[in-house]
């Protein structure tokens, strides 16, 4: 089998290993015995190993592998989805940072002026504002997740079509536009002159 853990796309240091050599986690696909039991490893890959993003990680790996093997470009749907998520993610990250700043400020004001009624009121308002910002950021993140799931469904159908038909399209070419002609009548002799029905002949050729 050709299967390896995430097909080697996520090999290398992650988490603490990025900052400290020898710390967890460093992924080395092909060294865990995936070839002996690919179904079990694939199940873990899709459901557990990537945490909450396990299914998205597995989908991205499948998508990248197909694009590289068949030399496919970026699909317009995929490009729009990435731009939407990047834009919304930037907004959510900024709001989250503002929430953290306001929460820290409220804590500092509350600790520095415990006897001041105005300071305590300001601290409470800042804390409520930070909670509202966190709620907005959480809503944006949920919307990003919904967009991602919808895009995965659309792109998965494209992948199934590509895997089934490849570069050969199953659709036949549409027949050329033709005009039907009726039989002409010889008005001088009163006889009907049969004419070839172009549409019927062309249809027979396509059949």
N, C-alpha and C positions, 0 to 999 in steps of 0.2 A: 504494500500500500504506500501511497505517496503522502499520507497524512502525517503532519507534524503539529505540535502545539502552536496554534495560531499561524500555522504555515511559516513560522520563523519571522513574521513581521514585527513581533513585539520582543524579540530577543534583545538582551542587554540589561543594564541595571535599572531598577525601579525603586520607588520609595526611598528608604534610607541608603540604599546602595548607590544612589546618585551622588551622595555627599560623603560617604565613608566606604572605603574599600573593605569588602568582606562582610558588610552588613546586609541584611535582607532588603530587597529581594532581587536576585539576578536570574533571568529566564534564559535557558539554553534549550531550545526545542530540539527534539531528536535524541535527547539523553535520558528520557524518562520512560522509555519503553512504549511509546505511543504506537509504534508499528505492530506490536504484539496484541494490543487491545484498543484499536482505534475508536470503537463505538463508545466505550466507557469514557475515554479521554474527551471525546467530542461532547458527550453529555455534560461532563464537568465544565468544559470550556464554555458551553452555551448558558449554563445555569449558575455556576458557582465561582469560577476562577477569576472572573472580571468584576465580581461584586455586583452592584446594582446595574452596571453597564455591561454585564456579560453578554446579553443577547446582541447589543449594539456592536460590541467588539467583534463577536463572531461574524455578524453580518458584514462589517467593514472588511474583514479579512477575506471573506468569500468574494465580495465585490472587487477588491483590489486584485485578487488572484485571477479572476475572469478577465478583467480589463488588461492585465499584463500578458496573459497567455494568448488572448485573441486580438490584442492591439486595438482596444476600443478607446474612444475618447471620452471626454466628460459629457454626460447627458445634461440637457438644459434643466430638467427637473432636479437633478442632483446639484447643479450649480446654484439654482434659486434657493434650494433648501439650505445649502451651506451659507449663502449670503444672509438669509433670514436668521439663521441660528447665530452666526457671528455678530450680526447687528444687535439682536435681542440680548445675546450674552454679554456684550459690552455694556449695554444699559443696565442689566441686572448686576453686573460686577461693580459698576460705579455706585449704584444705589446701596448695595451691600457695604461698600466702603464708607459711605456717608453714614449709614446706620451704626457702624462700629465706632466712627468718630464721635457721633452724638452720644452714644452710650458711654464711652470713656469720659467724655466731657461732663456728662451728668454725674458720673461717679466722683470725678475730681471736685466738682463744685459742691456736691453733697458732703464730701469728706472735709473740705477746706473751710466750709462755713456751716457747721452743724447747728449753730444758734441763730442763724439768720433765716427769718421766715421767707424773705424774697429769694434767697439762694436755694432754699429747699424747694420752693415752688418752681423755680427755673430748672432745678435738677429733675423734678418729676415730669415737667413738660418735655424736656429733652429726652428723657427715657421713653415717654409715650411716642414721641416723634421717631425715635430709633426703632421701636417696635413696629410702627406703621411702615417704615421703610423696609424692614425685614419681611413684612407681609407682602409688600409690593414685589420685592425681589423674588420671593418664593412663588408668587403667582406667575411671574415671567418665566421662571425656570420650569414650572409645570407646563406652560404653553410651549416652551421649547421642546420639552419631552413629547408633547402631543404632535407637534410638527414632525419631529424625528420619526415617530411611529408611523404616521401617515406616509411619509416619504419612503420608509422601509417597505411598506406594503406595495407602493407603486413601483419602486425599483426592483423589488423581488419578482414581480410579474414580468418585467423586462428581462431579468436574468433567466427566468424559466423559459421564456420565448427564445432567448439567445442560445440556451443550452439545448433546446429541442431542434431548432432549425439552423443555428449557426449563421453563416453568411448567406445562405440560400434562403430567399424569402419564399414562403409557401403560397403567396398570392400570385395568381396568373395575371398577365398583362391585360388591361382592359381593351376590348375590341375597339377598333376605330369607329368614329362617328360616321354613320351612313344614312342615306335617305332612301326610303322605299318608293318604288315607282309602280303605278298601276298600268293595266293594259291599255294601249292606245286603240282607237277605233278609226278605221279607214272610212271616212265619211263619203268618199266618192263611190265606193263599192258596197259600203254597209257591212264590211267584214271586220272582225276583231283581230288585231295583230298582237300575238303573245310576245311579251318582253321578259327578259331574264330578271328575276327578283334578286337584286344585288344583296339585300339583307339576308335572304335565305341561303344564298350560296356562301356568303362569308361565314354565317353561323355554322353551316355544315363543315366548312374548313376548320373552324375552331374545335368542333366536336371531334 
